[in-house]
Amino acid sequence: MAALGALVAIVIELSEEREFARMVERAAPTWMLIAIALQVLTYVAQGAIWQLVARRSGTGLSFASAFGLSLTKLFVDQSLPTGGLSGAAVVVGAFERRGLGRPVAIATMIVTTIGYYVAYAVALGAALVIATARGHTSAVVVVPAALFGAFAVGVIILLVVFGGRNSVPPVAPARIPFLRKGLDVLRGADRRVVRERGNLLAATLLQLAIILLDAATVWTLIRALGADASPVGAYVSFLVSSLFRTISITPAGLGAFEAVSVVTLESTGIPLAVALSATMLFRGLSFWLPMLPGLVIARAIRRGRKQSGPQPPFHDLDDREVRADDHDQEHEVPAR
């Protein structure tokens, strides 16, 4: 919050106060409504990934449940920053209580994660190509992007290789207790779901749609504030800002995302005051506003878990449970 406050103070110091007043007067409610609708669609797309994988696995997940779980995952991930693991744990538990078997539930989250990293790597690569063509790239952006790309490739390979694997080979990571537990979780996934190309393609395309919807939201908010902006420029700015949000040490990249977004938008010709206001509005719509409904749904899930009795955490699978799941998968008739 101190970083955000400093950023706002600096921008106000560099801009005329009257410019803020004129900007507010020019704000168009219609564009604001469009921005809100675009953000709602991001949760629809996230839920659609889970619905599709569940349907292809022979089970069902309602639209309302998928949409609510999307909000819940966002709230838990932002409240307990663990690289998405905390939200994934909650969603897997919710999937199990809605009738998805544990192997399918874990596999669904693996497919979602693979789709996210593939889509993000493709979108970021396209943004860097565009920025390079316009002469706006530098080592400050290229080096972190390359490191993130290498990390993303490593995560994808890890999930594909070990997801649903019957046994963990004696590789170096498997000898570390913490990493071995993580590999045990991956081993408990339904391998057919993880290796199904249709699931991976759908998850990647829907994750790419979420990225494009977020970038379109930034562009729409700039238009709502009465400024003209290039859709391509807004796209590149959002991807670069998201990169620094991802590698930032602050929870959810607070401060880092806002600072980079203001700088990159201003470099495309957007007035400084508009760049700050559009960035803060985007954070409000994508980060702060969904926290309240996410909290309400998370509490409802917690109450439902207490009423249904204690559930073993999905990361505490022992070898007998995993072998039993593997045995069931081998003798199960595929659903049509």
PEDAFEN-V489776 format. One record per residue. D_LAST is the distance of its C-alpha to the last C-alpha in Angstrom with 1 decimal. Layout:
BEGIN
d_last=D_LAST
d_last=D_LAST
END
This chain:
BEGIN
d_last=51.7
d_last=55.0
d_last=53.5
d_last=52.2
d_last=55.6
d_last=57.4
d_last=55.2
d_last=55.9
d_last=59.6
d_last=59.9
d_last=58.2
d_last=60.4
d_last=63.4
d_last=62.6
d_last=61.8
d_last=64.0
d_last=63.4
d_last=63.9
d_last=61.0
d_last=58.7
d_last=60.2
d_last=59.8
d_last=56.2
d_last=55.4
d_last=57.2
d_last=55.1
d_last=51.8
d_last=49.5
d_last=47.4
d_last=45.0
d_last=44.1
d_last=43.7
d_last=41.2
d_last=39.2
d_last=39.3
d_last=37.9
d_last=35.1
d_last=34.2
d_last=34.1
d_last=31.9
d_last=29.4
d_last=29.3
d_last=27.9
d_last=25.4
d_last=24.3
d_last=24.2
d_last=22.1
d_last=19.7
d_last=19.0
d_last=18.1
d_last=16.0
d_last=14.0
d_last=13.5
d_last=12.7
d_last=10.0
d_last=8.4
d_last=8.9
d_last=7.2
d_last=10.7
d_last=13.1
d_last=16.6
d_last=19.0
d_last=21.2
d_last=24.3
d_last=23.1
d_last=22.2
d_last=25.5
d_last=27.5
d_last=26.2
d_last=27.1
d_last=30.7
d_last=30.8
d_last=29.9
d_last=32.7
d_last=35.1
d_last=34.6
d_last=34.7
d_last=37.9
d_last=39.5
d_last=38.7
d_last=38.7
d_last=36.9
d_last=35.2
d_last=32.2
d_last=31.7
d_last=32.9
d_last=30.5
d_last=27.6
d_last=28.5
d_last=28.7
d_last=25.3
d_last=23.6
d_last=25.4
d_last=24.4
d_last=20.7
d_last=21.0
d_last=22.8
d_last=20.1
d_last=17.5
d_last=16.2
d_last=17.0
d_last=19.9
d_last=18.3
d_last=15.7
d_last=18.7
d_last=21.0
d_last=18.6
d_last=18.2
d_last=22.0
d_last=22.3
d_last=20.2
d_last=22.3
d_last=25.5
d_last=24.8
d_last=24.0
d_last=27.3
d_last=29.5
d_last=28.3
d_last=28.7
d_last=32.0
d_last=33.4
d_last=32.7
d_last=34.2
d_last=37.2
d_last=37.8
d_last=37.9
d_last=40.3
d_last=42.6
d_last=42.7
d_last=43.8
d_last=46.3
d_last=47.7
d_last=48.2
d_last=50.1
d_last=52.1
d_last=51.0
d_last=49.6
d_last=51.4
d_last=51.0
d_last=50.5
d_last=47.1
d_last=46.2
d_last=46.7
d_last=44.5
d_last=41.8
d_last=42.0
d_last=41.9
d_last=38.9
d_last=37.1
d_last=37.8
d_last=36.6
d_last=33.3
d_last=32.7
d_last=33.5
d_last=31.1
d_last=28.2
d_last=29.0
d_last=29.3
d_last=26.0
d_last=24.1
d_last=26.1
d_last=26.1
d_last=22.8
d_last=21.0
d_last=23.7
d_last=24.5
d_last=28.2
d_last=30.6
d_last=32.9
d_last=36.6
d_last=37.1
d_last=39.7
d_last=37.5
d_last=36.1
d_last=39.7
d_last=40.2
d_last=39.3
d_last=38.1
d_last=35.9
d_last=34.7
d_last=33.3
d_last=31.5
d_last=30.0
d_last=29.0
d_last=27.0
d_last=25.2
d_last=24.6
d_last=22.8
d_last=20.0
d_last=16.4
d_last=17.2
d_last=13.8
d_last=13.8
d_last=17.4
d_last=17.2
d_last=14.3
d_last=16.6
d_last=14.7
d_last=15.2
d_last=18.8
d_last=19.6
d_last=18.5
d_last=20.4
d_last=23.4
d_last=23.7
d_last=23.5
d_last=26.0
d_last=28.2
d_last=28.0
d_last=29.3
d_last=32.2
d_last=33.1
d_last=33.1
d_last=35.4
d_last=37.7
d_last=37.8
d_last=38.8
d_last=41.8
d_last=42.8
d_last=42.5
d_last=44.6
d_last=47.3
d_last=47.4
d_last=47.7
d_last=50.7
d_last=52.4
d_last=52.1
d_last=50.7
d_last=48.3
d_last=46.5
d_last=42.7
d_last=42.6
d_last=45.3
d_last=43.4
d_last=40.3
d_last=42.3
d_last=44.1
d_last=41.0
d_last=39.4
d_last=42.7
d_last=43.2
d_last=39.7
d_last=40.6
d_last=43.7
d_last=41.9
d_last=39.5
d_last=42.3
d_last=44.7
d_last=45.9
d_last=46.0
d_last=43.1
d_last=40.7
d_last=43.3
d_last=45.7
d_last=48.7
d_last=47.5
d_last=44.9
d_last=47.5
d_last=50.3
d_last=48.4
d_last=47.0
d_last=50.5
d_last=52.0
d_last=49.3
d_last=49.3
d_last=53.1
d_last=53.1
d_last=51.3
d_last=54.1
d_last=52.8
d_last=55.7
d_last=55.8
d_last=55.7
d_last=52.7
d_last=50.9
d_last=51.5
d_last=50.6
d_last=47.4
d_last=46.4
d_last=47.2
d_last=45.5
d_last=42.3
d_last=42.5
d_last=43.1
d_last=40.0
d_last=37.7
d_last=39.1
d_last=41.5
d_last=40.3
d_last=36.7
d_last=38.2
d_last=39.2
d_last=35.9
d_last=34.3
d_last=36.9
d_last=36.3
d_last=32.5
d_last=33.1
d_last=35.6
d_last=33.3
d_last=30.6
d_last=33.5
d_last=34.6
d_last=31.2
d_last=31.0
d_last=34.5
d_last=33.7
d_last=30.6
d_last=32.7
d_last=33.0
d_last=29.9
d_last=30.3
d_last=30.2
d_last=27.3
d_last=29.9
d_last=31.4
d_last=28.8
d_last=30.6
d_last=29.8
d_last=28.9
d_last=26.2
d_last=24.8
d_last=24.9
d_last=23.2
d_last=20.3
d_last=20.1
d_last=20.3
d_last=17.4
d_last=15.2
d_last=16.3
d_last=15.4
d_last=12.2
d_last=9.2
d_last=6.5
d_last=3.8
d_last=0.0
END
